[in-house]
Structures are given as C-alpha cells and as structure tokens.
C-alpha cells in the first residue's frame, strides 16, 4: 500500500537532479573540495617559499661564517705604499781655527811631541811649543779642551778624529802638564805611545790626497817634506 493510499503524510519529494541525472548536492561537494585543495596548495606553497628564503639566508650566512673561519672566502687586496729608506751621510766639519793646540809628550818615544806639533801645524791647526806631560806615560792619546774658549771643543774633536778617533775630555784643573796649565792654548793633546811617531795618514787610514775635510794632513811643498816633520832638536821633551 502506498503513502497516497494510506494517507499517513505528505507526498515525498523527489530530489533535484542535475545534468545527466546526478544530484546537485554531489557536484557542490566536489567543487568545494577542489577549491579547498587549491587554497591549501597555495598556502602550503607560500609557506614553503618563505621557509626556503629563510633557509637560503641562513645558508648564505653560514657560508660566509665558514669562509671567515676557514679563510676560503673572497680575499681583499690592499695596496700599501712602500717608502724607500733614505740614507743620509752627514760630514762633520773639520775645525782647525779658533783655538791653539798644545802637544804634551806622554809616551816613551823621544821627540814625538815636537814631531806631532809640526804635523798638526801642517794640517792647518795653530800650535804652540810642545811640553812634557805630568804623570805616567799612556798608551792611547787623550785630547782635552778648555771650556772657557768657545771654539776649543770643536777644534779638539777635529784633532781627535785626525789622530784616529781618540778620546775627548774637558780639561781638568790642574792640567796634566809639568806646569799644571796649558798657557794660552785651548786644546791639549796628551800624546800616547800608539800615536807617537806616526803621520796623520797612518792614524786616520787615509792618504795625503784625500778629499777636503778628512783627517789627513795636507802634503806640504812637492812631497819632499814628509807629513811627519823631523824631530826638532831645539825642543826639550821627556
């Protein structure tokens, strides 16, 4: 018996059908599912792209750190200008005037103070008569200068270089001479055994024709007179 026949309720509605007889609700469900899949794919793709960028950044930073640690990264070349060292040679002036020089014999070679007096005079210095030194003989000569005379120190330094580089000191009081003074002289040469009886050329290791300003004494006349003059028999020395 049918519903219509029984009269128990309204007549049952037949579901709507789409094209080909398919229910409309089924197509709507499928469409919503497809849209959801597409949206999910887009969201996932965006997330993946963002993660990849961060990963790339980290990777790059990690690579830079590794390069800095291992020294395998790019090398920066910096050109540093090189300054060449310049060597300047200073010539100390040879001062022969401004103070007189006194030679005192303090060695075992007789007549050596007179010989050195004439040798230094030929070299351009102003000399006074030689004397004997007080005290024992010495090996190396010493040059003293009087502080009261302005040019005495410069002359003393020049004499010391001419003698081969001997010591230069301030003149003590009393002076190391038999009289205890050096008179009008400003420089005293206490002549020792090493320098006694030698020419300035022998002492300085130069020749007579060396350049101006050297320690060598000039060659007098035509070379007939030796740079070290012969002993003065009129000079009294120890």
C-alpha positions, 0 to 999 in steps of 0.5 A: 500500500502506498503513502497516497493510499494510506494517507499517513503524510505528505507526498515525498519529494523527489530530489533535484537532479542535475545534468545527466541525472546526478544530484546537485548536492554531489557536484557542490561537494566536489567543487568545494573540495577542489577549491579547498585543495587549491587554497591549501596548495597555495598556502602550503606553497607560500609557506614553503617559499618563505621557509626556503628564503629563510633557509637560503639566508641562513645558508648564505650566512653560514657560508660566509661564517665558514669562509671567515673561519676557514679563510676560503672566502673572497680575499681583499687586496690592499695596496700599501705604499712602500717608502724607500729608506733614505740614507743620509751621510752627514760630514762633520766639519773639520775645525782647525781655527779658533783655538791653539793646540798644545802637544804634551809628550806622554809616551816613551818615544823621544821627540814625538811631541815636537814631531806631532806639533809640526804635523798638526801645524801642517794640517792647518791647526795653530800650535804652540811649543810642545811640553812634557806631560805630568804623570805616567806615560799612556798608551792611547792619546787623550785630547782635552779642551778648555771650556772657557774658549768657545771654539776649543771643543770643536777644534779638539774633536777635529784633532781627535778624529785626525789622530784616529778617533781618540778620546775627548775630555774637558780639561781638568784643573790642574792640567796634566802638564809639568806646569799644571796649565796649558798657557794660552792654548785651548786644546791639549793633546796628551800624546800616547805611545800608539800615536807617537811617531806616526803621520796623520795618514797612518792614524786616520787610514787615509792618504795625503790626497784625500778629499777636503775635510778628512783627517789627513794632513795636507802634503806640504811643498812637492812631497819632499817634506814628509807629513811627519816633520823631523824631530826638532832638536831645539825642543826639550821633551821627556 
